[in-house]
Amino acid sequence: MIALDTNILARFYVDDPSDPEAVKQRPLAQRLFTESAQIFVPLTVMLELEWVLRAFYGFAAKDFVRVVRHLLGLPNVKVEEWSRISDALACHSDGLDFADALHWLASKHCTGFMTFDDRRFARRAASLGLVPAVAVPRGGR
């Protein structure tokens, strides 16, 4: 089994003909996916992949969800904590930031999830009825 870094996943899913490195690396990434018996993708790579696809390539949430659903469906790919990734995709489709969804899902055993900076996260979580609730502590902002 080989593990893949974010840059290999990005090259596999993004065709960027304006980048000479991408043109050279994309066929190699595709070959890794087709010729490797087993591939492992760490949870942290998935988190970084969302950031790269959104911030660098301008992917919308629905496009990222489509990429990850495809990845999760490949028979030779094992994604760390795939059920949490799948649940985070559902939350992301409902308007949560993907990273926030992963953080919240990892904290479901807690009585609350506190944040200083993310009122949007708190409002969206409240509108979705997420438990534990996401809140900004009084005096935090």
Secondary structure as UniProt FT lines:
FT   STRAND          2..3
FT   HELIX           6..13
FT   TURN            17..18
FT   HELIX           20..35
FT   STRAND          39..41
FT   HELIX           43..51
FT   HELIX           52..56
FT   HELIX           61..73
FT   TURN            75..76
FT   STRAND          77..79
FT   TURN            80..81
FT   HELIX           82..93
FT   TURN            94..95
FT   HELIX           98..106
FT   TURN            107..109
FT   STRAND          113..114
FT   HELIX           119..128
FT   STRAND          134..135
FT   TURN            138..139
//
